[in-house]
Amino acid sequence: MARWIAGQFPAVPPGALAFPATPPNAGLARLPAYRKLFWAPLPSAPDAATLIWELEGFLGAPTQQERRMAANAELLARGGAVLMMALLTAHGATSDDALVLQIFWVLHSLVLSTVLERWIGTMDDVARCVLGVPPRRAPCSNPVLSAALSLVAACCS
């Protein structure tokens, strides 16, 4: 790997994982929710809903595809998928449907708007985590179940 980085090999060594380019700086670190989500203990369900609402605005507000993809790439590179899985594990079984649907929306946005190489093998973990939510919510509502299936289908395509 070190020889490839130094330019002594023309192609990536077999089995090596590397980012194709550095993630863009789309402004995630400037959001007020950034420090609370990424550098503080895991928030409670009501606080998480407010903070994720801010992330939804950050990811969904850009109308140009390039900016939306840059925002999603930055969130993924900073650990957004792992953070969303931690929130699902902590609050997925007991919180309101609204919070679970918010988390699913963020993950779905990441899946649809980022290149597969950026996931570095975590997409399977996201699919497993999402599929684990409906059985823990008894009874599981139709919106949560359909959102989970839609997200897993996006992961598989």
C-alpha positions as CSV (number, residue, x, y, z in Angstrom):
1,M,0.0,0.0,0.0
2,A,2.8,2.4,0.9
3,R,4.5,1.8,-2.5
4,W,1.2,2.5,-4.3
5,I,0.8,5.8,-2.4
6,A,4.4,6.7,-3.3
7,G,3.6,6.0,-6.9
8,Q,5.7,2.9,-7.4
9,F,2.7,0.8,-8.5
10,P,0.3,2.0,-11.2
11,A,-2.9,0.3,-9.7
12,V,-4.3,-0.1,-6.3
13,P,-3.0,-3.3,-4.7
14,P,-5.6,-6.2,-4.6
15,G,-7.7,-6.1,-1.5
16,A,-6.7,-2.5,-0.6
17,L,-9.4,0.1,0.2
18,A,-8.6,3.7,-0.6
19,F,-10.7,6.9,-1.1
20,P,-10.6,7.9,-4.7
21,A,-10.4,11.6,-3.6
22,T,-10.7,13.6,-0.4
23,P,-14.2,14.4,0.6
24,P,-15.5,17.8,-0.3
25,N,-16.1,20.5,2.3
26,A,-19.7,21.2,1.8
27,G,-20.2,23.0,5.2
28,L,-21.2,20.2,7.5
29,A,-18.8,21.3,10.3
30,R,-20.5,24.8,10.3
31,L,-23.9,23.4,11.2
32,P,-24.9,24.0,14.9
33,A,-25.9,20.4,15.1
34,Y,-22.5,19.1,14.1
35,R,-20.7,19.3,17.4
36,K,-23.7,17.9,19.3
37,L,-24.1,15.0,16.9
38,F,-20.4,14.1,16.2
39,W,-18.5,15.2,19.3
40,A,-20.9,14.8,22.2
41,P,-22.5,11.8,23.8
42,L,-25.4,10.2,21.9
43,P,-28.4,12.5,22.2
44,S,-31.7,11.5,23.6
45,A,-34.5,10.7,21.2
46,P,-36.2,14.2,21.3
47,D,-32.8,16.0,20.9
48,A,-31.8,13.6,18.1
49,A,-34.9,14.4,16.2
50,T,-34.1,18.1,16.3
51,L,-30.5,17.6,15.3
52,I,-31.3,15.2,12.5
53,W,-33.9,17.7,11.2
54,E,-30.9,20.1,10.7
55,L,-29.0,17.4,8.9
56,E,-32.0,16.7,6.6
57,G,-32.0,20.4,5.7
58,F,-28.3,20.3,5.0
59,L,-28.6,17.2,2.7
60,G,-31.9,18.1,1.0
61,A,-31.7,21.8,0.5
62,P,-29.2,21.9,-2.4
63,T,-31.1,21.8,-5.6
64,Q,-28.1,21.2,-7.7
65,Q,-27.1,17.5,-7.9
66,E,-23.4,18.2,-7.5
67,R,-23.9,20.1,-4.2
68,R,-26.2,17.5,-2.9
69,M,-23.7,14.8,-3.7
70,A,-20.9,16.8,-2.0
71,A,-23.0,17.2,1.1
72,N,-23.7,13.5,1.3
73,A,-20.1,12.6,0.6
74,E,-18.9,14.8,3.4
75,L,-21.5,13.4,5.9
76,L,-20.5,9.8,4.9
77,A,-16.7,10.6,5.2
78,R,-17.2,12.1,8.6
79,G,-19.0,9.0,9.9
80,G,-22.6,9.9,9.3
81,A,-23.6,6.4,8.5
82,V,-22.0,5.0,11.7
83,L,-23.7,7.7,13.7
84,M,-27.1,7.0,12.2
85,M,-26.6,3.3,13.0
86,A,-25.8,4.1,16.6
87,L,-28.9,6.2,16.9
88,L,-31.0,3.4,15.4
89,T,-29.5,1.0,17.9
90,A,-30.2,3.3,20.8
91,H,-33.6,4.6,19.8
92,G,-34.9,2.4,17.0
93,A,-37.1,0.1,19.2
94,T,-38.7,2.6,21.5
95,S,-38.8,6.0,19.8
96,D,-41.6,7.5,17.7
97,D,-41.9,6.5,14.1
98,A,-40.9,10.1,13.1
99,L,-37.4,9.7,14.5
100,V,-36.8,6.3,12.9
101,L,-38.1,7.7,9.5
102,Q,-35.7,10.7,9.8
103,I,-32.8,8.4,10.3
104,F,-33.9,6.2,7.5
105,W,-34.2,9.3,5.2
106,V,-30.6,10.4,6.0
107,L,-29.3,6.9,5.4
108,H,-31.3,6.6,2.1
109,S,-29.9,10.0,1.0
110,L,-26.3,8.7,1.7
111,V,-26.9,5.5,-0.2
112,L,-28.4,7.2,-3.3
113,S,-26.0,10.2,-3.4
114,T,-22.5,8.7,-2.7
115,V,-20.2,6.4,-4.6
116,L,-19.9,2.9,-3.3
117,E,-16.1,3.2,-2.8
118,R,-16.7,5.8,-0.1
119,W,-18.6,3.3,2.0
120,I,-15.6,1.1,2.6
121,G,-17.7,-2.0,3.5
122,T,-20.1,-0.3,5.8
123,M,-23.2,-0.5,3.5
124,D,-23.8,-4.1,4.6
125,D,-23.7,-3.0,8.2
126,V,-26.3,-0.3,7.4
127,A,-28.6,-2.9,5.7
128,R,-28.3,-5.3,8.7
129,C,-29.0,-2.5,11.2
130,V,-32.0,-1.2,9.3
131,L,-33.4,-4.7,8.9
132,G,-33.1,-5.2,12.6
133,V,-35.4,-2.3,13.4
134,P,-38.8,-3.6,12.4
135,P,-38.7,-6.8,14.5
136,R,-37.7,-4.8,17.6
137,R,-40.8,-2.5,17.1
138,A,-43.8,-4.6,18.0
139,P,-46.0,-3.8,16.2
140,C,-44.1,-2.1,13.5
141,S,-46.0,0.5,11.5
142,N,-46.4,0.3,7.8
143,P,-44.4,3.5,7.1
144,V,-41.4,2.2,9.1
145,L,-41.5,-1.2,7.5
146,S,-41.8,0.2,3.9
147,A,-39.0,2.8,4.6
148,A,-36.8,0.0,5.9
149,L,-37.4,-2.2,2.9
150,S,-36.9,0.7,0.5
151,L,-33.6,1.6,2.1
152,V,-32.4,-2.0,2.0
153,A,-33.4,-2.3,-1.7
154,A,-31.3,0.9,-2.4
155,C,-28.4,-0.7,-0.6
156,C,-28.7,-3.8,-2.8
157,S,-28.9,-2.0,-6.1
